[in-house]
Amino acid sequence: MDDYEDGMSVSFDVVSKSVFIEFRNKLHYLIGPYSGRRDGIAAGEQKCRDLGWRSGRRRLRET
């Protein structure tokens, strides 16, 4: 896992198999279904890259 920016979070919803992202004070929702947590988180991180994320100082806590 890459270092996340302060305040950045990516969470996988196991019920809907979708992804919630908080990135630079904006919320994003990626509609699933993703096959599992690993694929969902990877999609969320890619979305953040598309929005300008390069690297940060703080790692995300496992959720």
PDB file with SEQRES, HELIX, SHEET and CRYST1 records, atoms N, CA, C and O in Angstrom:
SEQRES   1 A   63  MET ASP ASP TYR GLU ASP GLY MET SER VAL SER PHE ASP          
SEQRES   2 A   63  VAL VAL SER LYS SER VAL PHE ILE GLU PHE ARG ASN LYS          
SEQRES   3 A   63  LEU HIS TYR LEU ILE GLY PRO TYR SER GLY ARG ARG ASP          
SEQRES   4 A   63  GLY ILE ALA ALA GLY GLU GLN LYS CYS ARG ASP LEU GLY          
SEQRES   5 A   63  TRP ARG SER GLY ARG ARG ARG LEU ARG GLU THR                  
HELIX    1 AA1 ARG A   37  ASP A   50  1                                  14    
SHEET    1 AA1 3 SER A   9  ASP A  13  0                                        
SHEET    2 AA1 3 SER A  18  PHE A  23 -1                                        
SHEET    3 AA1 3 LYS A  26  LEU A  30 -1                                        
CRYST1    1.000    1.000    1.000  90.00  90.00  90.00 P 1           1          
ATOM      1  N   MET A   1       0.852  -1.182   0.000  1.00  0.00           N  
ATOM      2  CA  MET A   1       0.000   0.000   0.000  1.00  0.00           C  
ATOM      3  C   MET A   1       0.893   1.239   0.000  1.00  0.00           C  
ATOM      4  O   MET A   1       1.894   1.308   0.713  1.00  0.00           O  
ATOM      5  N   ASP A   2       0.508   2.193  -0.803  1.00  0.00           N  
ATOM      6  CA  ASP A   2       1.238   3.457  -0.874  1.00  0.00           C  
ATOM      7  C   ASP A   2       0.887   4.335   0.317  1.00  0.00           C  
ATOM      8  O   ASP A   2      -0.107   4.098   1.003  1.00  0.00           O  
ATOM      9  N   ASP A   3       1.710   5.353   0.561  1.00  0.00           N  
ATOM     10  CA  ASP A   3       1.409   6.322   1.613  1.00  0.00           C  
ATOM     11  C   ASP A   3       0.257   7.203   1.153  1.00  0.00           C  
ATOM     12  O   ASP A   3       0.259   7.704   0.029  1.00  0.00           O  
ATOM     13  N   TYR A   4      -0.719   7.387   2.021  1.00  0.00           N  
ATOM     14  CA  TYR A   4      -1.871   8.225   1.718  1.00  0.00           C  
ATOM     15  C   TYR A   4      -1.610   9.647   2.185  1.00  0.00           C  
ATOM     16  O   TYR A   4      -0.832   9.870   3.112  1.00  0.00           O  
ATOM     17  N   GLU A   5      -2.257  10.603   1.546  1.00  0.00           N  
ATOM     18  CA  GLU A   5      -2.203  11.991   2.000  1.00  0.00           C  
ATOM     19  C   GLU A   5      -2.964  12.108   3.312  1.00  0.00           C  
ATOM     20  O   GLU A   5      -3.832  11.288   3.610  1.00  0.00           O  
ATOM     21  N   ASP A   6      -2.633  13.135   4.098  1.00  0.00           N  
ATOM     22  CA  ASP A   6      -3.389  13.388   5.311  1.00  0.00           C  
ATOM     23  C   ASP A   6      -4.847  13.610   4.935  1.00  0.00           C  
ATOM     24  O   ASP A   6      -5.151  14.379   4.024  1.00  0.00           O  
ATOM     25  N   GLY A   7      -5.738  12.940   5.633  1.00  0.00           N  
ATOM     26  CA  GLY A   7      -7.163  13.093   5.387  1.00  0.00           C  
ATOM     27  C   GLY A   7      -7.714  12.233   4.266  1.00  0.00           C  
ATOM     28  O   GLY A   7      -8.919  12.251   4.014  1.00  0.00           O  
ATOM     29  N   MET A   8      -6.871  11.489   3.596  1.00  0.00           N  
ATOM     30  CA  MET A   8      -7.322  10.612   2.501  1.00  0.00           C  
ATOM     31  C   MET A   8      -7.721   9.265   3.085  1.00  0.00           C  
ATOM     32  O   MET A   8      -7.006   8.697   3.910  1.00  0.00           O  
ATOM     33  N   SER A   9      -8.870   8.760   2.649  1.00  0.00           N  
ATOM     34  CA  SER A   9      -9.264   7.427   3.087  1.00  0.00           C  
ATOM     35  C   SER A   9      -9.996   6.709   1.967  1.00  0.00           C  
ATOM     36  O   SER A   9     -10.700   7.324   1.166  1.00  0.00           O  
ATOM     37  N   VAL A  10      -9.818   5.406   1.928  1.00  0.00           N  
ATOM     38  CA  VAL A  10     -10.491   4.544   0.965  1.00  0.00           C  
ATOM     39  C   VAL A  10     -11.071   3.387   1.765  1.00  0.00           C  
ATOM     40  O   VAL A  10     -10.339   2.674   2.451  1.00  0.00           O  
ATOM     41  N   SER A  11     -12.391   3.197   1.678  1.00  0.00           N  
ATOM     42  CA  SER A  11     -13.062   2.155   2.452  1.00  0.00           C  
ATOM     43  C   SER A  11     -13.910   1.293   1.531  1.00  0.00           C  
ATOM     44  O   SER A  11     -14.571   1.798   0.623  1.00  0.00           O  
ATOM     45  N   PHE A  12     -13.885   0.001   1.772  1.00  0.00           N  
ATOM     46  CA  PHE A  12     -14.668  -0.951   0.999  1.00  0.00           C  
ATOM     47  C   PHE A  12     -15.888  -1.358   1.796  1.00  0.00           C  
ATOM     48  O   PHE A  12     -15.774  -1.744   2.959  1.00  0.00           O  
ATOM     49  N   ASP A  13     -17.057  -1.275   1.176  1.00  0.00           N  
ATOM     50  CA  ASP A  13     -18.317  -1.693   1.806  1.00  0.00           C  
ATOM     51  C   ASP A  13     -18.605  -3.129   1.385  1.00  0.00           C  
ATOM     52  O   ASP A  13     -18.908  -3.392   0.221  1.00  0.00           O  
ATOM     53  N   VAL A  14     -18.510  -4.048   2.327  1.00  0.00           N  
ATOM     54  CA  VAL A  14     -18.671  -5.469   2.006  1.00  0.00           C  
ATOM     55  C   VAL A  14     -20.098  -5.830   1.619  1.00  0.00           C  
ATOM     56  O   VAL A  14     -20.310  -6.832   0.937  1.00  0.00           O  
ATOM     57  N   VAL A  15     -21.075  -5.043   2.034  1.00  0.00           N  
ATOM     58  CA  VAL A  15     -22.469  -5.343   1.699  1.00  0.00           C  
ATOM     59  C   VAL A  15     -22.769  -4.973   0.247  1.00  0.00           C  
ATOM     60  O   VAL A  15     -23.268  -5.800  -0.517  1.00  0.00           O  
ATOM     61  N   SER A  16     -22.466  -3.737  -0.130  1.00  0.00           N  
ATOM     62  CA  SER A  16     -22.750  -3.283  -1.496  1.00  0.00           C  
ATOM     63  C   SER A  16     -21.602  -3.579  -2.459  1.00  0.00           C  
ATOM     64  O   SER A  16     -21.752  -3.466  -3.676  1.00  0.00           O  
ATOM     65  N   LYS A  17     -20.436  -3.966  -1.889  1.00  0.00           N  
ATOM     66  CA  LYS A  17     -19.212  -4.213  -2.660  1.00  0.00           C  
ATOM     67  C   LYS A  17     -18.804  -2.975  -3.465  1.00  0.00           C  
ATOM     68  O   LYS A  17     -18.326  -3.069  -4.595  1.00  0.00           O  
ATOM     69  N   SER A  18     -19.011  -1.818  -2.840  1.00  0.00           N  
ATOM     70  CA  SER A  18     -18.669  -0.526  -3.415  1.00  0.00           C  
ATOM     71  C   SER A  18     -17.565   0.128  -2.586  1.00  0.00           C  
ATOM     72  O   SER A  18     -17.154  -0.405  -1.555  1.00  0.00           O  
ATOM     73  N   VAL A  19     -17.089   1.289  -3.046  1.00  0.00           N  
ATOM     74  CA  VAL A  19     -15.963   1.947  -2.400  1.00  0.00           C  
ATOM     75  C   VAL A  19     -16.317   3.397  -2.079  1.00  0.00           C  
ATOM     76  O   VAL A  19     -16.865   4.116  -2.914  1.00  0.00           O  
ATOM     77  N   PHE A  20     -15.997   3.809  -0.866  1.00  0.00           N  
ATOM     78  CA  PHE A  20     -16.144   5.196  -0.433  1.00  0.00           C  
ATOM     79  C   PHE A  20     -14.751   5.795  -0.332  1.00  0.00           C  
ATOM     80  O   PHE A  20     -13.838   5.187   0.225  1.00  0.00           O  
ATOM     81  N   ILE A  21     -14.601   7.001  -0.882  1.00  0.00           N  
ATOM     82  CA  ILE A  21     -13.303   7.675  -0.870  1.00  0.00           C  
ATOM     83  C   ILE A  21     -13.485   9.072  -0.305  1.00  0.00           C  
ATOM     84  O   ILE A  21     -14.431   9.775  -0.661  1.00  0.00           O  
ATOM     85  N   GLU A  22     -12.588   9.469   0.570  1.00  0.00           N  
ATOM     86  CA  GLU A  22     -12.473  10.868   0.955  1.00  0.00           C  
ATOM     87  C   GLU A  22     -11.106  11.320   0.472  1.00  0.00           C  
ATOM     88  O   GLU A  22     -10.078  10.766   0.860  1.00  0.00           O  
ATOM     89  N   PHE A  23     -11.112  12.339  -0.384  1.00  0.00           N  
ATOM     90  CA  PHE A  23      -9.872  12.813  -0.970  1.00  0.00           C  
ATOM     91  C   PHE A  23      -9.938  14.323  -1.124  1.00  0.00           C  
ATOM     92  O   PHE A  23     -10.798  14.852  -1.828  1.00  0.00           O  
ATOM     93  N   ARG A  24      -9.020  15.007  -0.458  1.00  0.00           N  
ATOM     94  CA  ARG A  24      -8.941  16.467  -0.505  1.00  0.00           C  
ATOM     95  C   ARG A  24     -10.288  17.123  -0.200  1.00  0.00           C  
ATOM     96  O   ARG A  24     -10.769  17.991  -0.928  1.00  0.00           O  
ATOM     97  N   ASN A  25     -10.870  16.669   0.905  1.00  0.00           N  
ATOM     98  CA  ASN A  25     -12.120  17.207   1.453  1.00  0.00           C  
ATOM     99  C   ASN A  25     -13.330  17.003   0.555  1.00  0.00           C  
ATOM    100  O   ASN A  25     -14.322  17.721   0.683  1.00  0.00           O  
ATOM    101  N   LYS A  26     -13.263  16.043  -0.345  1.00  0.00           N  
ATOM    102  CA  LYS A  26     -14.421  15.697  -1.171  1.00  0.00           C  
ATOM    103  C   LYS A  26     -14.680  14.208  -1.042  1.00  0.00           C  
ATOM    104  O   LYS A  26     -13.751  13.406  -0.948  1.00  0.00           O  
ATOM    105  N   LEU A  27     -15.957  13.851  -1.038  1.00  0.00           N  
ATOM    106  CA  LEU A  27     -16.345  12.450  -0.968  1.00  0.00           C  
ATOM    107  C   LEU A  27     -16.639  11.925  -2.369  1.00  0.00           C  
ATOM    108  O   LEU A  27     -17.217  12.618  -3.207  1.00  0.00           O  
ATOM    109  N   HIS A  28     -16.228  10.694  -2.596  1.00  0.00           N  
ATOM    110  CA  HIS A  28     -16.467  10.026  -3.874  1.00  0.00           C  
ATOM    111  C   HIS A  28     -17.005   8.639  -3.564  1.00  0.00           C  
ATOM    112  O   HIS A  28     -16.648   8.037  -2.552  1.00  0.00           O  
ATOM    113  N   TYR A  29     -17.862   8.138  -4.438  1.00  0.00           N  
ATOM    114  CA  TYR A  29     -18.452   6.820  -4.270  1.00  0.00           C  
ATOM    115  C   TYR A  29     -18.276   6.063  -5.571  1.00  0.00           C  
ATOM    116  O   TYR A  29     -18.723   6.523  -6.622  1.00  0.00           O  
ATOM    117  N   LEU A  30     -17.635   4.919  -5.516  1.00  0.00           N  
ATOM    118  CA  LEU A  30     -17.465   4.073  -6.692  1.00  0.00           C  
ATOM    119  C   LEU A  30     -18.447   2.913  -6.583  1.00  0.00           C  
ATOM    120  O   LEU A  30     -18.335   2.064  -5.698  1.00  0.00           O  
ATOM    121  N   ILE A  31     -19.391   2.895  -7.480  1.00  0.00           N  
ATOM    122  CA  ILE A  31     -20.422   1.857  -7.463  1.00  0.00           C  
ATOM    123  C   ILE A  31     -19.800   0.535  -7.892  1.00  0.00           C  
ATOM    124  O   ILE A  31     -19.110   0.462  -8.909  1.00  0.00           O  
ATOM    125  N   GLY A  32     -20.047  -0.488  -7.119  1.00  0.00           N  
ATOM    126  CA  GLY A  32     -19.551  -1.817  -7.434  1.00  0.00           C  
ATOM    127  C   GLY A  32     -20.478  -2.529  -8.400  1.00  0.00           C  
ATOM    128  O   GLY A  32     -21.224  -1.883  -9.136  1.00  0.00           O  
ATOM    129  N   PRO A  33     -20.440  -3.794  -8.404  1.00  0.00           N  
ATOM    130  CA  PRO A  33     -19.719  -4.578  -7.395  1.00  0.00           C  
ATOM    131  C   PRO A  33     -18.270  -4.852  -7.788  1.00  0.00           C  
ATOM    132  O   PRO A  33     -17.958  -5.140  -8.943  1.00  0.00           O  
ATOM    133  N   TYR A  34     -17.398  -4.754  -6.789  1.00  0.00           N  
ATOM    134  CA  TYR A  34     -16.020  -5.191  -6.929  1.00  0.00           C  
ATOM    135  C   TYR A  34     -15.944  -6.598  -6.355  1.00  0.00           C  
ATOM    136  O   TYR A  34     -16.701  -6.939  -5.446  1.00  0.00           O  
ATOM    137  N   SER A  35     -15.052  -7.402  -6.869  1.00  0.00           N  
ATOM    138  CA  SER A  35     -15.005  -8.810  -6.471  1.00  0.00           C  
ATOM    139  C   SER A  35     -14.597  -9.008  -5.013  1.00  0.00           C  
ATOM    140  O   SER A  35     -14.889 -10.047  -4.421  1.00  0.00           O  
ATOM    141  N   GLY A  36     -13.932  -8.026  -4.442  1.00  0.00           N  
ATOM    142  CA  GLY A  36     -13.511  -8.139  -3.052  1.00  0.00           C  
ATOM    143  C   GLY A  36     -12.819  -6.869  -2.607  1.00  0.00           C  
ATOM    144  O   GLY A  36     -12.671  -5.917  -3.374  1.00  0.00           O  
ATOM    145  N   ARG A  37     -12.395  -6.872  -1.344  1.00  0.00           N  
ATOM    146  CA  ARG A  37     -11.776  -5.688  -0.750  1.00  0.00           C  
ATOM    147  C   ARG A  37     -10.534  -5.240  -1.522  1.00  0.00           C  
ATOM    148  O   ARG A  37     -10.360  -4.050  -1.785  1.00  0.00           O  
ATOM    149  N   ARG A  38      -9.684  -6.181  -1.881  1.00  0.00           N  
ATOM    150  CA  ARG A  38      -8.434  -5.836  -2.568  1.00  0.00           C  
ATOM    151  C   ARG A  38      -8.712  -5.097  -3.884  1.00  0.00           C  
ATOM    152  O   ARG A  38      -8.084  -4.077  -4.168  1.00  0.00           O  
ATOM    153  N   ASP A  39      -9.646  -5.608  -4.680  1.00  0.00           N  
ATOM    154  CA  ASP A  39      -9.981  -4.957  -5.955  1.00  0.00           C  
ATOM    155  C   ASP A  39     -10.648  -3.606  -5.734  1.00  0.00           C  
ATOM    156  O   ASP A  39     -10.388  -2.655  -6.471  1.00  0.00           O  
ATOM    157  N   GLY A  40     -11.505  -3.519  -4.725  1.00  0.00           N  
ATOM    158  CA  GLY A  40     -12.174  -2.259  -4.424  1.00  0.00           C  
ATOM    159  C   GLY A  40     -11.207  -1.172  -3.981  1.00  0.00           C  
ATOM    160  O   GLY A  40     -11.280  -0.035  -4.446  1.00  0.00           O  
ATOM    161  N   ILE A  41     -10.305  -1.531  -3.081  1.00  0.00           N  
ATOM    162  CA  ILE A  41      -9.313  -0.567  -2.599  1.00  0.00           C  
ATOM    163  C   ILE A  41      -8.401  -0.137  -3.742  1.00  0.00           C  
ATOM    164  O   ILE A  41      -8.058   1.040  -3.851  1.00  0.00           O  
ATOM    165  N   ALA A  42      -8.007  -1.075  -4.590  1.00  0.00           N  
ATOM    166  CA  ALA A  42      -7.158  -0.737  -5.740  1.00  0.00           C  
ATOM    167  C   ALA A  42      -7.876   0.248  -6.658  1.00  0.00           C  
ATOM    168  O   ALA A  42      -7.256   1.187  -7.158  1.00  0.00           O  
ATOM    169  N   ALA A  43      -9.166   0.050  -6.884  1.00  0.00           N  
ATOM    170  CA  ALA A  43      -9.941   0.975  -7.718  1.00  0.00           C  
ATOM    171  C   ALA A  43     -10.029   2.350  -7.057  1.00  0.00           C  
ATOM    172  O   ALA A  43      -9.933   3.375  -7.732  1.00  0.00           O  
ATOM    173  N   GLY A  44     -10.211   2.370  -5.743  1.00  0.00           N  
ATOM    174  CA  GLY A  44     -10.259   3.640  -5.014  1.00  0.00           C  
ATOM    175  C   GLY A  44      -8.939   4.384  -5.081  1.00  0.00           C  
ATOM    176  O   GLY A  44      -8.915   5.602  -5.258  1.00  0.00           O  
ATOM    177  N   GLU A  45      -7.845   3.657  -4.940  1.00  0.00           N  
ATOM    178  CA  GLU A  45      -6.530   4.296  -5.034  1.00  0.00           C  
ATOM    179  C   GLU A  45      -6.276   4.810  -6.447  1.00  0.00           C  
ATOM    180  O   GLU A  45      -5.669   5.866  -6.621  1.00  0.00           O  
ATOM    181  N   GLN A  46      -6.732   4.078  -7.451  1.00  0.00           N  
ATOM    182  CA  GLN A  46      -6.574   4.552  -8.829  1.00  0.00           C  
ATOM    183  C   GLN A  46      -7.380   5.823  -9.053  1.00  0.00           C  
ATOM    184  O   GLN A  46      -6.912   6.741  -9.728  1.00  0.00           O  
ATOM    185  N   LYS A  47      -8.584   5.888  -8.495  1.00  0.00           N  
ATOM    186  CA  LYS A  47      -9.399   7.098  -8.604  1.00  0.00           C  
ATOM    187  C   LYS A  47      -8.655   8.287  -7.999  1.00  0.00           C  
ATOM    188  O   LYS A  47      -8.662   9.380  -8.567  1.00  0.00           O  
ATOM    189  N   CYS A  48      -8.014   8.076  -6.849  1.00  0.00           N  
ATOM    190  CA  CYS A  48      -7.249   9.148  -6.217  1.00  0.00           C  
ATOM    191  C   CYS A  48      -6.066   9.561  -7.083  1.00  0.00           C  
ATOM    192  O   CYS A  48      -5.752  10.748  -7.173  1.00  0.00           O  
ATOM    193  N   ARG A  49      -5.409   8.601  -7.718  1.00  0.00           N  
ATOM    194  CA  ARG A  49      -4.322   8.947  -8.647  1.00  0.00           C  
ATOM    195  C   ARG A  49      -4.864   9.805  -9.789  1.00  0.00           C  
ATOM    196  O   ARG A  49      -4.244  10.790 -10.188  1.00  0.00           O  
ATOM    197  N   ASP A  50      -6.027   9.418 -10.306  1.00  0.00           N  
ATOM    198  CA  ASP A  50      -6.651  10.187 -11.387  1.00  0.00           C  
ATOM    199  C   ASP A  50      -6.978  11.612 -10.944  1.00  0.00           C  
ATOM    200  O   ASP A  50      -6.999  12.535 -11.759  1.00  0.00           O  
ATOM    201  N   LEU A  51      -7.231  11.782  -9.644  1.00  0.00           N  
ATOM    202  CA  LEU A  51      -7.559  13.097  -9.088  1.00  0.00           C  
ATOM    203  C   LEU A  51      -6.319  13.893  -8.668  1.00  0.00           C  
ATOM    204  O   LEU A  51      -6.441  15.027  -8.206  1.00  0.00           O  
ATOM    205  N   GLY A  52      -5.123  13.302  -8.826  1.00  0.00           N  
ATOM    206  CA  GLY A  52      -3.901  14.049  -8.545  1.00  0.00           C  
ATOM    207  C   GLY A  52      -3.035  13.546  -7.417  1.00  0.00           C  
ATOM    208  O   GLY A  52      -2.010  14.158  -7.119  1.00  0.00           O  
ATOM    209  N   TRP A  53      -3.412  12.444  -6.773  1.00  0.00           N  
ATOM    210  CA  TRP A  53      -2.615  11.907  -5.668  1.00  0.00           C  
ATOM    211  C   TRP A  53      -1.303  11.340  -6.186  1.00  0.00           C  
ATOM    212  O   TRP A  53      -1.289  10.594  -7.165  1.00  0.00           O  
ATOM    213  N   ARG A  54      -0.224  11.684  -5.546  1.00  0.00           N  
ATOM    214  CA  ARG A  54       1.087  11.134  -5.888  1.00  0.00           C  
ATOM    215  C   ARG A  54       1.673  10.356  -4.710  1.00  0.00           C  
ATOM    216  O   ARG A  54       2.030   9.188  -4.864  1.00  0.00           O  
ATOM    217  N   SER A  55       1.775  10.969  -3.566  1.00  0.00           N  
ATOM    218  CA  SER A  55       2.252  10.294  -2.361  1.00  0.00           C  
ATOM    219  C   SER A  55       1.951  11.177  -1.172  1.00  0.00           C  
ATOM    220  O   SER A  55       1.566  12.335  -1.332  1.00  0.00           O  
ATOM    221  N   GLY A  56       2.122  10.643   0.002  1.00  0.00           N  
ATOM    222  CA  GLY A  56       1.854  11.408   1.210  1.00  0.00           C  
ATOM    223  C   GLY A  56       2.729  10.930   2.335  1.00  0.00           C  
ATOM    224  O   GLY A  56       3.690  10.192   2.122  1.00  0.00           O  
ATOM    225  N   ARG A  57       2.394  11.353   3.536  1.00  0.00           N  
ATOM    226  CA  ARG A  57       3.215  11.012   4.701  1.00  0.00           C  
ATOM    227  C   ARG A  57       2.564   9.980   5.608  1.00  0.00           C  
ATOM    228  O   ARG A  57       3.258   9.295   6.360  1.00  0.00           O  
ATOM    229  N   ARG A  58       1.255   9.857   5.552  1.00  0.00           N  
ATOM    230  CA  ARG A  58       0.540   9.053   6.528  1.00  0.00           C  
ATOM    231  C   ARG A  58      -0.078   7.835   5.846  1.00  0.00           C  
ATOM    232  O   ARG A  58      -0.626   7.938   4.748  1.00  0.00           O  
ATOM    233  N   ARG A  59       0.013   6.716   6.488  1.00  0.00           N  
ATOM    234  CA  ARG A  59      -0.618   5.504   5.955  1.00  0.00           C  
ATOM    235  C   ARG A  59      -2.051   5.388   6.487  1.00  0.00           C  
ATOM    236  O   ARG A  59      -2.351   5.796   7.608  1.00  0.00           O  
ATOM    237  N   LEU A  60      -2.904   4.833   5.667  1.00  0.00           N  
ATOM    238  CA  LEU A  60      -4.288   4.593   6.049  1.00  0.00           C  
ATOM    239  C   LEU A  60      -4.356   3.437   7.028  1.00  0.00           C  
ATOM    240  O   LEU A  60      -3.654   2.438   6.875  1.00  0.00           O  
ATOM    241  N   ARG A  61      -5.200   3.576   8.028  1.00  0.00           N  
ATOM    242  CA  ARG A  61      -5.466   2.463   8.925  1.00  0.00           C  
ATOM    243  C   ARG A  61      -6.281   1.423   8.175  1.00  0.00           C  
ATOM    244  O   ARG A  61      -7.121   1.774   7.347  1.00  0.00           O  
ATOM    245  N   GLU A  62      -6.048   0.174   8.450  1.00  0.00           N  
ATOM    246  CA  GLU A  62      -6.854  -0.891   7.849  1.00  0.00           C  
ATOM    247  C   GLU A  62      -8.282  -0.763   8.334  1.00  0.00           C  
ATOM    248  O   GLU A  62      -8.527  -0.641   9.535  1.00  0.00           O  
ATOM    249  N   THR A  63      -9.248  -0.789   7.386  1.00  0.00           N  
ATOM    250  CA  THR A  63     -10.668  -0.684   7.752  1.00  0.00           C  
ATOM    251  C   THR A  63     -11.420  -1.902   7.300  1.00  0.00           C  
ATOM    252  O   THR A  63     -12.628  -1.998   7.517  1.00  0.00           O  
TER     253      THR A  63                                                      
END                                                                             
